[in-house]
Amino acid sequence: MEKDFNWAEGMACAVTAADKDGVIRYMNRRAMETYRKHGDLIGKSLYDCHGERAAGIIRRLLADGGTNAYTIEKGGVRKMIYQTATTDTEGRVCGIVEVSMVIPEELPHYVRKE
């Protein structure tokens, strides 16, 4: 799976991908740094890394597709978390990707004409 994610290595965000069973198959360098205290998570289940509420969201995304996006603040650092189901060419859910990015305290918002 790693060769499919070469684009993620140079990103300034943490990218983690799991298969349809919720097993982590890929983490870019930023994700590995972010979760270093938990050890090597590749091959581990997302369900072992999350509480029941979050596990329910993961189960829903893997069953039905869709996205889950929110912001958090931890240690004075604000982040946007974007979790999305991935699909194959037939539209079947085949996994989930999470992108975690640091966002500034004041984030501009623009409304553009269509």
A tleap script that builds the chain and sets N, CA, C and O, in Angstrom:
source leaprc.protein.ff14SB
mol = sequence {
  NMET GLU LYS ASP PHE ASN TRP ALA GLU GLY
  MET ALA CYS ALA VAL THR ALA ALA ASP LYS
  ASP GLY VAL ILE ARG TYR MET ASN ARG ARG
  ALA MET GLU THR TYR ARG LYS HIE GLY ASP
  LEU ILE GLY LYS SER LEU TYR ASP CYS HIE
  GLY GLU ARG ALA ALA GLY ILE ILE ARG ARG
  LEU LEU ALA ASP GLY GLY THR ASN ALA TYR
  THR ILE GLU LYS GLY GLY VAL ARG LYS MET
  ILE TYR GLN THR ALA THR THR ASP THR GLU
  GLY ARG VAL CYS GLY ILE VAL GLU VAL SER
  MET VAL ILE PRO GLU GLU LEU PRO HIE TYR
  VAL ARG LYS CGLU
}
set mol.1.N position { 0.815 -1.191 0.000 }
set mol.1.CA position { 0.000 0.000 0.000 }
set mol.1.C position { 0.862 1.259 0.000 }
set mol.1.O position { 0.440 2.283 -0.537 }
set mol.2.N position { 2.049 1.212 0.583 }
set mol.2.CA position { 2.859 2.413 0.728 }
set mol.2.C position { 3.129 3.103 -0.596 }
set mol.2.O position { 3.096 4.332 -0.656 }
set mol.3.N position { 3.395 2.355 -1.660 }
set mol.3.CA position { 3.682 2.980 -2.947 }
set mol.3.C position { 2.517 3.821 -3.446 }
set mol.3.O position { 2.721 4.760 -4.215 }
set mol.4.N position { 1.309 3.504 -3.025 }
set mol.4.CA position { 0.135 4.271 -3.411 }
set mol.4.C position { 0.063 5.608 -2.693 }
set mol.4.O position { -0.735 6.467 -3.069 }
set mol.5.N position { 0.883 5.800 -1.666 }
set mol.5.CA position { 0.817 7.008 -0.855 }
set mol.5.C position { 2.086 7.849 -0.939 }
set mol.5.O position { 2.339 8.648 -0.037 }
set mol.6.N position { 2.889 7.699 -1.983 }
set mol.6.CA position { 4.098 8.494 -2.113 }
set mol.6.C position { 3.800 9.987 -2.035 }
set mol.6.O position { 4.619 10.753 -1.528 }
set mol.7.N position { 2.646 10.409 -2.527 }
set mol.7.CA position { 2.264 11.817 -2.497 }
set mol.7.C position { 2.160 12.359 -1.078 }
set mol.7.O position { 2.316 13.563 -0.875 }
set mol.8.N position { 1.905 11.515 -0.102 }
set mol.8.CA position { 1.667 11.957 1.268 }
set mol.8.C position { 2.950 12.206 2.055 }
set mol.8.O position { 2.915 12.879 3.085 }
set mol.9.N position { 4.067 11.682 1.597 }
set mol.9.CA position { 5.306 11.793 2.372 }
set mol.9.C position { 5.769 13.231 2.546 }
set mol.9.O position { 6.287 13.582 3.606 }
set mol.10.N position { 5.598 14.059 1.542 }
set mol.10.CA position { 6.084 15.433 1.634 }
set mol.10.C position { 5.094 16.412 2.216 }
set mol.10.O position { 5.376 17.609 2.275 }
set mol.11.N position { 3.949 15.939 2.643 }
set mol.11.CA position { 2.914 16.836 3.168 }
set mol.11.C position { 3.239 17.283 4.590 }
set mol.11.O position { 3.888 16.566 5.352 }
set mol.12.N position { 2.772 18.485 4.928 }
set mol.12.CA position { 2.947 19.018 6.274 }
set mol.12.C position { 1.767 18.628 7.157 }
set mol.12.O position { 1.407 19.367 8.073 }
set mol.13.N position { 1.167 17.484 6.892 }
set mol.13.CA position { 0.086 16.961 7.730 }
set mol.13.C position { 0.314 15.473 7.935 }
set mol.13.O position { 1.043 14.818 7.190 }
set mol.14.N position { -0.335 14.965 8.974 }
set mol.14.CA position { -0.249 13.538 9.273 }
set mol.14.C position { -1.293 12.801 8.447 }
set mol.14.O position { -2.468 13.166 8.456 }
set mol.15.N position { -0.862 11.756 7.730 }
set mol.15.CA position { -1.767 10.960 6.906 }
set mol.15.C position { -1.671 9.501 7.369 }
set mol.15.O position { -0.591 8.911 7.396 }
set mol.16.N position { -2.815 8.944 7.725 }
set mol.16.CA position { -2.894 7.544 8.154 }
set mol.16.C position { -3.961 6.857 7.329 }
set mol.16.O position { -5.046 7.407 7.145 }
set mol.17.N position { -3.675 5.661 6.825 }
set mol.17.CA position { -4.648 4.910 6.020 }
set mol.17.C position { -4.820 3.518 6.610 }
set mol.17.O position { -3.865 2.876 7.048 }
set mol.18.N position { -6.074 3.076 6.606 }
set mol.18.CA position { -6.394 1.738 7.095 }
set mol.18.C position { -7.243 1.015 6.057 }
set mol.18.O position { -7.911 1.645 5.237 }
set mol.19.N position { -7.211 -0.307 6.102 }
set mol.19.CA position { -7.989 -1.100 5.157 }
set mol.19.C position { -9.437 -1.236 5.625 }
set mol.19.O position { -9.827 -0.639 6.628 }
set mol.20.N position { -10.222 -2.012 4.906 }
set mol.20.CA position { -11.660 -2.146 5.199 }
set mol.20.C position { -11.945 -2.810 6.537 }
set mol.20.O position { -13.062 -2.724 7.048 }
set mol.21.N position { -10.938 -3.475 7.113 }
set mol.21.CA position { -11.097 -4.087 8.428 }
set mol.21.C position { -10.625 -3.161 9.553 }
set mol.21.O position { -10.664 -3.531 10.726 }
set mol.22.N position { -10.181 -1.960 9.188 }
set mol.22.CA position { -9.713 -1.004 10.187 }
set mol.22.C position { -8.282 -1.238 10.633 }
set mol.22.O position { -7.874 -0.741 11.683 }
set mol.23.N position { -7.509 -1.990 9.850 }
set mol.23.CA position { -6.105 -2.246 10.179 }
set mol.23.C position { -5.250 -1.186 9.488 }
set mol.23.O position { -5.354 -0.981 8.278 }
set mol.24.N position { -4.406 -0.517 10.269 }
set mol.24.CA position { -3.544 0.542 9.734 }
set mol.24.C position { -2.539 -0.075 8.778 }
set mol.24.O position { -1.788 -0.977 9.149 }
set mol.25.N position { -2.532 0.415 7.548 }
set mol.25.CA position { -1.629 -0.093 6.509 }
set mol.25.C position { -0.573 0.920 6.100 }
set mol.25.O position { 0.439 0.557 5.500 }
set mol.26.N position { -0.803 2.202 6.425 }
set mol.26.CA position { 0.158 3.230 6.015 }
set mol.26.C position { 0.098 4.420 6.964 }
set mol.26.O position { -0.981 4.827 7.397 }
set mol.27.N position { 1.262 4.973 7.282 }
set mol.27.CA position { 1.381 6.241 7.999 }
set mol.27.C position { 2.541 6.997 7.361 }
set mol.27.O position { 3.621 6.438 7.169 }
set mol.28.N position { 2.315 8.280 7.030 }
set mol.28.CA position { 3.447 9.040 6.514 }
set mol.28.C position { 4.357 9.433 7.677 }
set mol.28.O position { 4.031 9.190 8.839 }
set mol.29.N position { 5.483 10.035 7.362 }
set mol.29.CA position { 6.454 10.378 8.409 }
set mol.29.C position { 5.846 11.265 9.483 }
set mol.29.O position { 6.107 11.072 10.671 }
set mol.30.N position { 5.037 12.238 9.075 }
set mol.30.CA position { 4.422 13.160 10.037 }
set mol.30.C position { 3.504 12.397 10.993 }
set mol.30.O position { 3.495 12.679 12.191 }
set mol.31.N position { 2.739 11.445 10.486 }
set mol.31.CA position { 1.862 10.641 11.349 }
set mol.31.C position { 2.682 9.795 12.312 }
set mol.31.O position { 2.336 9.677 13.487 }
set mol.32.N position { 3.764 9.208 11.818 }
set mol.32.CA position { 4.615 8.389 12.695 }
set mol.32.C position { 5.211 9.236 13.814 }
set mol.32.O position { 5.310 8.779 14.953 }
set mol.33.N position { 5.613 10.476 13.494 }
set mol.33.CA position { 6.140 11.386 14.518 }
set mol.33.C position { 5.044 11.747 15.523 }
set mol.33.O position { 5.283 11.776 16.730 }
set mol.34.N position { 3.855 12.017 15.018 }
set mol.34.CA position { 2.738 12.422 15.877 }
set mol.34.C position { 2.387 11.337 16.888 }
set mol.34.O position { 2.111 11.637 18.049 }
set mol.35.N position { 2.395 10.092 16.460 }
set mol.35.CA position { 1.974 8.976 17.315 }
set mol.35.C position { 3.136 8.131 17.809 }
set mol.35.O position { 2.941 6.988 18.221 }
set mol.36.N position { 4.339 8.679 17.771 }
set mol.36.CA position { 5.559 7.946 18.154 }
set mol.36.C position { 5.450 7.297 19.530 }
set mol.36.O position { 5.921 6.176 19.718 }
set mol.37.N position { 4.835 7.983 20.497 }
set mol.37.CA position { 4.762 7.441 21.857 }
set mol.37.C position { 3.950 6.144 21.935 }
set mol.37.O position { 4.046 5.410 22.918 }
set mol.38.N position { 3.146 5.861 20.896 }
set mol.38.CA position { 2.337 4.647 20.862 }
set mol.38.C position { 3.048 3.488 20.170 }
set mol.38.O position { 2.511 2.383 20.093 }
set mol.39.N position { 4.249 3.740 19.669 }
set mol.39.CA position { 5.015 2.706 18.987 }
set mol.39.C position { 4.615 2.572 17.527 }
set mol.39.O position { 3.916 3.428 16.986 }
set mol.40.N position { 5.054 1.509 16.901 }
set mol.40.CA position { 4.748 1.257 15.489 }
set mol.40.C position { 3.301 0.792 15.383 }
set mol.40.O position { 2.947 -0.282 15.871 }
set mol.41.N position { 2.472 1.605 14.744 }
set mol.41.CA position { 1.047 1.293 14.657 }
set mol.41.C position { 0.658 0.576 13.366 }
set mol.41.O position { -0.475 0.111 13.238 }
set mol.42.N position { 1.568 0.482 12.421 }
set mol.42.CA position { 1.238 -0.207 11.171 }
set mol.42.C position { 0.978 -1.677 11.481 }
set mol.42.O position { 1.782 -2.348 12.128 }
set mol.43.N position { -0.164 -2.155 11.003 }
set mol.43.CA position { -0.589 -3.520 11.288 }
set mol.43.C position { -1.510 -3.611 12.500 }
set mol.43.O position { -2.062 -4.675 12.780 }
set mol.44.N position { -1.680 -2.506 13.220 }
set mol.44.CA position { -2.561 -2.480 14.393 }
set mol.44.C position { -3.971 -2.054 13.977 }
set mol.44.O position { -4.153 -1.424 12.935 }
set mol.45.N position { -4.938 -2.393 14.775 }
set mol.45.CA position { -6.329 -2.047 14.519 }
set mol.45.C position { -6.636 -0.628 14.998 }
set mol.45.O position { -6.215 -0.222 16.081 }
set mol.46.N position { -7.374 0.119 14.175 }
set mol.46.CA position { -7.837 1.440 14.591 }
set mol.46.C position { -8.686 1.337 15.849 }
set mol.46.O position { -8.694 2.254 16.671 }
set mol.47.N position { -9.396 0.235 16.003 }
set mol.47.CA position { -10.284 0.062 17.146 }
set mol.47.C position { -9.518 -0.039 18.468 }
set mol.47.O position { -10.060 0.276 19.527 }
set mol.48.N position { -8.262 -0.477 18.402 }
set mol.48.CA position { -7.427 -0.546 19.603 }
set mol.48.C position { -6.867 0.824 19.970 }
set mol.48.O position { -6.382 1.022 21.084 }
set mol.49.N position { -6.933 1.769 19.035 }
set mol.49.CA position { -6.353 3.098 19.230 }
set mol.49.C position { -7.406 4.146 19.584 }
set mol.49.O position { -7.059 5.298 19.845 }
set mol.50.N position { -8.673 3.771 19.598 }
set mol.50.CA position { -9.752 4.732 19.812 }
set mol.50.C position { -10.745 4.215 20.845 }
set mol.50.O position { -10.881 3.011 21.063 }
set mol.51.N position { -11.432 5.162 21.472 }
set mol.51.CA position { -12.499 4.833 22.410 }
set mol.51.C position { -13.733 4.356 21.662 }
set mol.51.O position { -13.751 4.340 20.431 }
set mol.52.N position { -14.762 3.969 22.400 }
set mol.52.CA position { -15.962 3.393 21.786 }
set mol.52.C position { -16.686 4.382 20.880 }
set mol.52.O position { -17.171 3.989 19.819 }
set mol.53.N position { -16.773 5.665 21.269 }
set mol.53.CA position { -17.456 6.651 20.426 }
set mol.53.C position { -16.766 6.769 19.074 }
set mol.53.O position { -17.414 6.700 18.030 }
set mol.54.N position { -15.450 6.946 19.099 }
set mol.54.CA position { -14.689 7.073 17.853 }
set mol.54.C position { -14.736 5.772 17.055 }
set mol.54.O position { -14.814 5.801 15.827 }
set mol.55.N position { -14.687 4.639 17.742 }
set mol.55.CA position { -14.757 3.345 17.055 }
set mol.55.C position { -16.086 3.207 16.313 }
set mol.55.O position { -16.136 2.639 15.222 }
set mol.56.N position { -17.151 3.722 16.901 }
set mol.56.CA position { -18.454 3.701 16.237 }
set mol.56.C position { -18.449 4.528 14.959 }
set mol.56.O position { -19.041 4.131 13.955 }
set mol.57.N position { -17.789 5.664 14.994 }
set mol.57.CA position { -17.681 6.506 13.793 }
set mol.57.C position { -16.884 5.778 12.718 }
set mol.57.O position { -17.258 5.787 11.545 }
set mol.58.N position { -15.791 5.151 13.120 }
set mol.58.CA position { -14.969 4.395 12.162 }
set mol.58.C position { -15.790 3.260 11.552 }
set mol.58.O position { -15.751 3.051 10.340 }
set mol.59.N position { -16.525 2.534 12.376 }
set mol.59.CA position { -17.366 1.449 11.866 }
set mol.59.C position { -18.376 1.973 10.839 }
set mol.59.O position { -18.589 1.356 9.795 }
set mol.60.N position { -18.994 3.116 11.149 }
set mol.60.CA position { -19.978 3.707 10.232 }
set mol.60.C position { -19.322 4.105 8.912 }
set mol.60.O position { -19.870 3.833 7.844 }
set mol.61.N position { -18.155 4.746 8.976 }
set mol.61.CA position { -17.468 5.154 7.750 }
set mol.61.C position { -17.096 3.941 6.900 }
set mol.61.O position { -17.224 3.972 5.676 }
set mol.62.N position { -16.638 2.878 7.552 }
set mol.62.CA position { -16.241 1.679 6.808 }
set mol.62.C position { -17.447 0.906 6.272 }
set mol.62.O position { -17.331 0.187 5.280 }
set mol.63.N position { -18.579 1.047 6.910 }
set mol.63.CA position { -19.781 0.348 6.439 }
set mol.63.C position { -20.514 1.141 5.368 }
set mol.63.O position { -20.959 0.580 4.367 }
set mol.64.N position { -20.640 2.446 5.580 }
set mol.64.CA position { -21.503 3.258 4.722 }
set mol.64.C position { -20.766 4.270 3.850 }
set mol.64.O position { -21.368 4.854 2.948 }
set mol.65.N position { -19.480 4.490 4.098 }
set mol.65.CA position { -18.751 5.537 3.385 }
set mol.65.C position { -18.959 6.874 4.064 }
set mol.65.O position { -19.483 6.941 5.176 }
set mol.66.N position { -18.551 7.931 3.398 }
set mol.66.CA position { -18.738 9.269 3.936 }
set mol.66.C position { -17.495 9.831 4.582 }
set mol.66.O position { -16.399 9.284 4.457 }
set mol.67.N position { -17.694 10.952 5.286 }
set mol.67.CA position { -16.584 11.640 5.938 }
set mol.67.C position { -16.975 12.039 7.354 }
set mol.67.O position { -18.154 12.100 7.701 }
set mol.68.N position { -15.960 12.308 8.156 }
set mol.68.CA position { -16.103 12.829 9.508 }
set mol.68.C position { -15.011 13.878 9.671 }
set mol.68.O position { -13.827 13.551 9.589 }
set mol.69.N position { -15.386 15.123 9.899 }
set mol.69.CA position { -14.405 16.205 10.024 }
set mol.69.C position { -14.699 17.025 11.266 }
set mol.69.O position { -15.857 17.290 11.588 }
set mol.70.N position { -13.633 17.428 11.968 }
set mol.70.CA position { -13.786 18.233 13.174 }
set mol.70.C position { -12.455 18.887 13.498 }
set mol.70.O position { -11.430 18.555 12.904 }
set mol.71.N position { -12.474 19.824 14.449 }
set mol.71.CA position { -11.237 20.443 14.919 }
set mol.71.C position { -11.028 20.063 16.379 }
set mol.71.O position { -11.975 19.789 17.116 }
set mol.72.N position { -9.761 20.056 16.772 }
set mol.72.CA position { -9.396 19.774 18.159 }
set mol.72.C position { -8.328 20.772 18.582 }
set mol.72.O position { -7.725 21.446 17.747 }
set mol.73.N position { -8.103 20.858 19.873 }
set mol.73.CA position { -6.966 21.599 20.402 }
set mol.73.C position { -6.331 20.742 21.475 }
set mol.73.O position { -7.012 20.237 22.368 }
set mol.74.N position { -5.012 20.581 21.382 }
set mol.74.CA position { -4.281 19.760 22.341 }
set mol.74.C position { -2.917 20.404 22.554 }
set mol.74.O position { -2.178 20.630 21.595 }
set mol.75.N position { -2.585 20.697 23.789 }
set mol.75.CA position { -1.301 21.319 24.080 }
set mol.75.C position { -1.151 22.682 23.423 }
set mol.75.O position { -0.041 23.081 23.070 }
set mol.76.N position { -2.259 23.400 23.256 }
set mol.76.CA position { -2.216 24.715 22.639 }
set mol.76.C position { -2.120 24.700 21.123 }
set mol.76.O position { -2.003 25.753 20.497 }
set mol.77.N position { -2.170 23.516 20.531 }
set mol.77.CA position { -2.080 23.379 19.066 }
set mol.77.C position { -3.455 22.985 18.536 }
set mol.77.O position { -4.053 22.006 18.980 }
set mol.78.N position { -3.939 23.766 17.580 }
set mol.78.CA position { -5.242 23.481 16.961 }
set mol.78.C position { -5.021 22.636 15.714 }
set mol.78.O position { -4.097 22.878 14.937 }
set mol.79.N position { -5.883 21.644 15.539 }
set mol.79.CA position { -5.780 20.780 14.364 }
set mol.79.C position { -7.156 20.547 13.766 }
set mol.79.O position { -8.172 20.563 14.460 }
set mol.80.N position { -7.156 20.329 12.454 }
set mol.80.CA position { -8.352 19.848 11.775 }
set mol.80.C position { -8.120 18.381 11.480 }
set mol.80.O position { -7.070 17.995 10.967 }
set mol.81.N position { -9.113 17.564 11.811 }
set mol.81.CA position { -9.065 16.134 11.544 }
set mol.81.C position { -10.105 15.850 10.469 }
set mol.81.O position { -11.276 16.197 10.619 }
set mol.82.N position { -9.667 15.215 9.382 }
set mol.82.CA position { -10.559 14.885 8.279 }
set mol.82.C position { -10.418 13.392 8.010 }
set mol.82.O position { -9.373 12.927 7.556 }
set mol.83.N position { -11.471 12.656 8.294 }
set mol.83.CA position { -11.491 11.208 8.077 }
set mol.83.C position { -12.466 10.922 6.944 }
set mol.83.O position { -13.599 11.403 6.952 }
set mol.84.N position { -12.025 10.149 5.986 }
set mol.84.CA position { -12.902 9.844 4.860 }
set mol.84.C position { -12.725 8.397 4.419 }
set mol.84.O position { -11.617 7.862 4.392 }
set mol.85.N position { -13.842 7.788 4.076 }
set mol.85.CA position { -13.787 6.432 3.529 }
set mol.85.C position { -13.198 6.512 2.129 }
set mol.85.O position { -13.412 7.487 1.409 }
set mol.86.N position { -12.462 5.487 1.753 }
set mol.86.CA position { -11.959 5.385 0.386 }
set mol.86.C position { -12.747 4.284 -0.315 }
set mol.86.O position { -13.203 3.327 0.311 }
set mol.87.N position { -12.895 4.443 -1.621 }
set mol.87.CA position { -13.664 3.467 -2.392 }
set mol.87.C position { -12.851 2.949 -3.560 }
set mol.87.O position { -11.922 3.604 -4.032 }
set mol.88.N position { -13.210 1.772 -4.015 }
set mol.88.CA position { -12.571 1.216 -5.205 }
set mol.88.C position { -13.286 1.755 -6.445 }
set mol.88.O position { -14.188 2.585 -6.330 }
set mol.89.N position { -12.892 1.291 -7.614 }
set mol.89.CA position { -13.461 1.793 -8.869 }
set mol.89.C position { -14.943 1.465 -9.018 }
set mol.89.O position { -15.637 2.071 -9.835 }
set mol.90.N position { -15.423 0.513 -8.235 }
set mol.90.CA position { -16.837 0.130 -8.282 }
set mol.90.C position { -17.669 0.880 -7.230 }
set mol.90.O position { -18.878 0.676 -7.125 }
set mol.91.N position { -17.003 1.751 -6.450 }
set mol.91.CA position { -17.708 2.513 -5.434 }
set mol.91.C position { -17.856 1.811 -4.099 }
set mol.91.O position { -18.551 2.311 -3.215 }
set mol.92.N position { -17.210 0.652 -3.933 }
set mol.92.CA position { -17.280 -0.081 -2.665 }
set mol.92.C position { -16.234 0.471 -1.695 }
set mol.92.O position { -15.096 0.737 -2.082 }
set mol.93.N position { -16.628 0.639 -0.442 }
set mol.93.CA position { -15.691 1.113 0.577 }
set mol.93.C position { -14.583 0.092 0.749 }
set mol.93.O position { -14.840 -1.100 0.918 }
set mol.94.N position { -13.341 0.573 0.703 }
set mol.94.CA position { -12.210 -0.353 0.848 }
set mol.94.C position { -11.239 0.091 1.945 }
set mol.94.O position { -10.212 -0.551 2.163 }
set mol.95.N position { -11.560 1.175 2.625 }
set mol.95.CA position { -10.685 1.621 3.701 }
set mol.95.C position { -11.055 3.011 4.170 }
set mol.95.O position { -12.117 3.544 3.848 }
set mol.96.N position { -10.149 3.578 4.938 }
set mol.96.CA position { -10.353 4.905 5.509 }
set mol.96.C position { -9.014 5.623 5.572 }
set mol.96.O position { -7.981 5.009 5.840 }
set mol.97.N position { -9.040 6.926 5.323 }
set mol.97.CA position { -7.850 7.764 5.428 }
set mol.97.C position { -8.154 8.894 6.393 }
set mol.97.O position { -9.229 9.492 6.350 }
set mol.98.N position { -7.188 9.182 7.271 }
set mol.98.CA position { -7.304 10.328 8.161 }
set mol.98.C position { -6.178 11.295 7.856 }
set mol.98.O position { -5.012 10.906 7.780 }
set mol.99.N position { -6.536 12.570 7.680 }
set mol.99.CA position { -5.557 13.637 7.499 }
set mol.99.C position { -5.711 14.566 8.691 }
set mol.99.O position { -6.808 15.047 8.977 }
set mol.100.N position { -4.612 14.814 9.381 }
set mol.100.CA position { -4.597 15.691 10.547 }
set mol.100.C position { -3.637 16.831 10.251 }
set mol.100.O position { -2.452 16.604 10.005 }
set mol.101.N position { -4.155 18.073 10.274 }
set mol.101.CA position { -3.300 19.219 9.946 }
set mol.101.C position { -3.409 20.299 11.003 }
set mol.101.O position { -4.492 20.575 11.519 }
set mol.102.N position { -2.279 20.906 11.318 }
set mol.102.CA position { -2.251 22.033 12.240 }
set mol.102.C position { -2.893 23.220 11.535 }
set mol.102.O position { -2.605 23.499 10.371 }
set mol.103.N position { -3.774 23.920 12.263 }
set mol.103.CA position { -4.417 25.109 11.703 }
set mol.103.C position { -4.107 26.301 12.600 }
set mol.103.O position { -3.920 26.139 13.805 }
set mol.104.N position { -4.051 27.494 12.022 }
set mol.104.CA position { -3.761 28.683 12.830 }
set mol.104.C position { -4.934 29.009 13.757 }
set mol.104.O position { -6.069 28.598 13.514 }
set mol.105.N position { -4.636 29.758 14.825 }
set mol.105.CA position { -5.679 30.136 15.778 }
set mol.105.C position { -6.800 30.903 15.087 }
set mol.105.O position { -7.980 30.655 15.338 }
set mol.106.N position { -6.428 31.821 14.229 }
set mol.106.CA position { -7.410 32.568 13.440 }
set mol.106.C position { -7.342 32.043 12.019 }
set mol.106.O position { -6.339 32.234 11.331 }
set mol.107.N position { -8.385 31.394 11.582 }
set mol.107.CA position { -8.413 30.802 10.254 }
set mol.107.C position { -9.360 31.607 9.375 }
set mol.107.O position { -10.561 31.648 9.640 }
set mol.108.N position { -8.835 32.250 8.329 }
set mol.108.CA position { -9.716 33.028 7.452 }
set mol.108.C position { -10.747 32.129 6.774 }
set mol.108.O position { -10.488 30.954 6.512 }
set mol.109.N position { -11.899 32.690 6.499 }
set mol.109.CA position { -12.949 31.977 5.799 }
set mol.109.C position { -13.433 32.892 4.674 }
set mol.109.O position { -13.768 34.052 4.915 }
set mol.110.N position { -13.471 32.374 3.458 }
set mol.110.CA position { -13.866 33.161 2.304 }
set mol.110.C position { -15.087 32.525 1.648 }
set mol.110.O position { -15.193 31.302 1.553 }
set mol.111.N position { -15.989 33.365 1.205 }
set mol.111.CA position { -17.140 32.900 0.439 }
set mol.111.C position { -16.880 33.333 -0.992 }
set mol.111.O position { -16.728 34.523 -1.269 }
set mol.112.N position { -16.829 32.373 -1.898 }
set mol.112.CA position { -16.548 32.659 -3.303 }
set mol.112.C position { -17.781 32.441 -4.145 }
set mol.112.O position { -18.623 31.591 -3.856 }
set mol.113.N position { -17.862 33.234 -5.197 }
set mol.113.CA position { -18.964 33.067 -6.134 }
set mol.113.C position { -18.753 31.788 -6.926 }
set mol.113.O position { -17.620 31.414 -7.228 }
set mol.114.N position { -19.834 31.131 -7.255 }
set mol.114.CA position { -19.736 29.886 -8.019 }
set mol.114.C position { -19.491 30.166 -9.472 }
set mol.114.O position { -19.381 29.236 -10.270 }
savepdb mol mol.pdb
quit
